[in-house]
Amino acid sequence: MLTPRPPDPNASAHERLYRSLRQQVMHGEMDPGQPLTLRGLGKTYGVSMTPAREAVRRLVAEGALTLSSSGRISTPELTPERIEELAAIRALLEPEMAARALPRAHFALIERLTAINAVNGEAAVRGDAVTYVRTNLEFHRTLYLRAQTPAMLAMCETVWLQLGPTMRAVYARVKRREPPMHHRVILAALKAGDEPGLRLAVRTDVTQGLRHLTG
């Protein structure tokens, strides 16, 4: 179900819609293959067809939405082969970003990551799949921002966008009741300044988490 975010008065109509939809898809607030219409988006967000069309065009280009030859708009439905490809991209990009963030991983960052991981654990206990996916990505993104590699992060977010609905659907099914165990290993490696250990922990976290999606 679409839940409009509070409007940003400094953004255009299509930019507001784009940002809100992008966040919902990335965080798994929509089901895989969920259909959308320009008319429905316009009504939900109080915009005309033109900004709705422009927002959808941008999201299709990023892989957050799909557009069929007949004009049907929907969230991505991923095959196991596509999931494995996206997992391979994450396994390449994310350990590198984590390693580049390590020299800037000061105490305040580690404390912030620990707090995010605690919220992630609470979401797991409640069975709140959407919050689980959101805080899981927030944990990774907060770390990678310290890498100061905006091009890598943009590529990674494109992957997260494509995975969002499927991640939520699968995590809701497997009913995890604790945060990813490798987050604790990531935190320990950051505290120790252990780059090889950090790379391995991030790679393992990404690949083992996505293994649920192809099971």
PyMOL commands that set and color helices and strands:
alter all, ss='L'
color gray80, all
select helices_A, chain A and resi 13-26+38-45+49-62+80-104+107-126+129-145+150-174+181-192+195-214
alter helices_A, ss='H'
color red, helices_A
select strands_A, chain A and resi 35-36+66-67+73-74
alter strands_A, ss='S'
color yellow, strands_A
deselect
rebuild
show_as cartoon
